[in-house]
Amino acid sequence: MEASYEIELRHVPRRDLAVVKFHAKLGELGGKLDQAFAAVSKHLTHAGIAFQGPAVAHYVPISKDSFDVAAGFVVPSPISGDGEVMPAELPACDAAATMHVGSYDRLADAYAAIQRWMDENGKHPENSMWEEYWSDDPTPPRTDVYWPVKAQRD
């Protein structure tokens, strides 16, 4: 049975990220995300830069089951990269957002709920989305899902 999701349109401010970029199929995401988060964490710790908030993964779909991914952490200002870890940004946008509570393998339910909400509200999705992983919270895990919407034309 699909979970119930509360969807809202949020204006999200621009944020700087420190990330590792990679291409992955759905089945590879978990391991590659873990590696990226570890590499960025090590780089930021070595550079004395504090992260701000949860781990973040930004996705651009390439096909039905593969993505270009930028995974890392929000930082206070653009970083100097080291070849593997590089600066990136989440631009300011309006995004349909919801919170998924529970297993990552059911996260597609959150995207389906956002897609239905967009259809019902006349919104059109951009071709990217991101997730914020709140692993320090008590179980079950919480993932905030953001799917930017295209600007309305007058």
GIVENZI-V232185 format. One record per residue. N is the residue number from 0. RES is the residue in one letter. OMEGA is omega in whole degrees, 0 to 359 (none if undefined). NEAR is the number of other ideal C-beta (glycine too) atoms within 10 Angstrom. D_LAST is the distance of its C-alpha to the last C-alpha in Angstrom with 2 decimals. Layout:
BEGIN
{{N RES OMEGA NEAR D_LAST} {N RES OMEGA NEAR D_LAST}}
END
This chain:
BEGIN
{{0 M 182 4 39.48} {1 E 178 10 35.95} {2 A 176 12 35.32} {3 S 182 7 32.89} {4 Y 172 19 29.93} {5 E 182 9 27.83} {6 I 174 21 24.29} {7 E 175 10 22.00} {8 L 181 13 18.80} {9 R 169 13 20.04} {10 H 183 8 18.84} {11 V 180 15 21.54} {12 P 175 9 22.83} {13 R 177 9 23.96} {14 R 175 16 27.56} {15 D 178 16 30.32} {16 L 165 23 32.34} {17 A 189 27 35.73} {18 V 163 26 35.73} {19 V 179 22 37.66} {20 K 178 15 35.68} {21 F 175 17 36.93} {22 H 181 12 36.26} {23 A 169 20 37.46} {24 K 183 13 37.76} {25 L 184 11 37.30} {26 G 181 9 41.05} {27 E 190 15 41.40} {28 L 184 18 38.73} {29 G 181 12 41.00} {30 G 181 10 43.69} {31 K 176 17 41.44} {32 L 179 21 39.39} {33 D 179 12 42.71} {34 Q 181 14 43.90} {35 A 181 23 40.73} {36 F 179 21 40.78} {37 A 181 11 44.51} {38 A 180 18 44.10} {39 V 179 26 41.35} {40 S 179 16 43.35} {41 K 180 13 46.46} {42 H 182 21 44.72} {43 L 179 18 43.19} {44 T 179 11 46.52} {45 H 181 10 48.44} {46 A 180 13 46.08} {47 G 181 6 46.28} {48 I 179 17 42.54} {49 A 173 9 41.54} {50 F 178 19 38.86} {51 Q 177 12 36.34} {52 G 187 13 35.69} {53 P 170 17 35.97} {54 A 184 21 36.16} {55 V 172 25 32.79} {56 A 179 21 32.09} {57 H 185 21 28.87} {58 Y 168 18 28.57} {59 V 180 14 26.97} {60 P 177 12 28.06} {61 I 176 14 30.01} {62 S 182 7 31.30} {63 K 184 7 31.83} {64 D 177 11 34.48} {65 S 188 15 34.12} {66 F 161 20 32.04} {67 D 188 14 31.83} {68 V 169 22 32.48} {69 A 186 22 32.58} {70 A 179 28 34.77} {71 G 186 28 36.12} {72 F 172 22 35.59} {73 V 179 17 33.39} {74 V 185 22 35.24} {75 P 180 11 35.04} {76 S 180 7 34.28} {77 P 181 13 34.22} {78 I 167 22 37.57} {79 S 181 11 39.91} {80 G 178 14 40.25} {81 D 183 13 43.53} {82 G 177 5 42.65} {83 E 178 15 42.00} {84 V 184 23 40.05} {85 M 177 19 37.12} {86 P 175 15 34.26} {87 A 177 21 30.74} {88 E 166 14 27.72} {89 L 182 21 25.18} {90 P 174 10 21.99} {91 A 180 12 19.98} {92 C 167 18 17.41} {93 D 184 16 16.29} {94 A 169 23 18.77} {95 A 186 23 20.11} {96 A 175 21 23.69} {97 T 177 20 27.02} {98 M 174 15 30.71} {99 H 178 22 33.18} {100 V 179 15 36.76} {101 G 188 15 39.51} {102 S 178 10 40.37} {103 Y 183 14 38.18} {104 D 176 8 39.09} {105 R 183 13 36.96} {106 L 178 14 33.80} {107 A 177 12 32.21} {108 D 179 17 32.07} {109 A 178 24 29.62} {110 Y 177 18 27.29} {111 A 179 12 27.67} {112 A 178 20 26.81} {113 I 180 23 23.63} {114 Q 177 15 22.63} {115 R 179 12 23.36} {116 W 178 18 21.36} {117 M 179 18 18.26} {118 D 182 11 18.90} {119 E 184 9 19.46} {120 N 177 11 16.36} {121 G 179 8 13.80} {122 K 180 20 13.74} {123 H 184 10 14.55} {124 P 168 17 17.35} {125 E 181 14 17.87} {126 N 174 10 21.24} {127 S 177 19 23.17} {128 M 175 20 24.43} {129 W 180 22 27.14} {130 E 175 22 29.97} {131 E 188 18 31.97} {132 Y 182 19 35.61} {133 W 186 15 37.50} {134 S 180 11 41.04} {135 D 179 8 42.84} {136 D 176 11 41.98} {137 P 178 7 44.61} {138 T 1 8 44.56} {139 P 182 9 42.70} {140 P 179 15 40.31} {141 R 176 17 36.72} {142 T 173 22 33.75} {143 D 184 18 30.29} {144 V 179 21 27.69} {145 Y 177 20 24.22} {146 W 182 24 21.67} {147 P 178 21 18.51} {148 V 178 18 15.20} {149 K 178 13 12.51} {150 A 178 10 9.56} {151 Q 178 9 6.50} {152 R 179 4 3.79} {153 D none 3 0.00}}
END
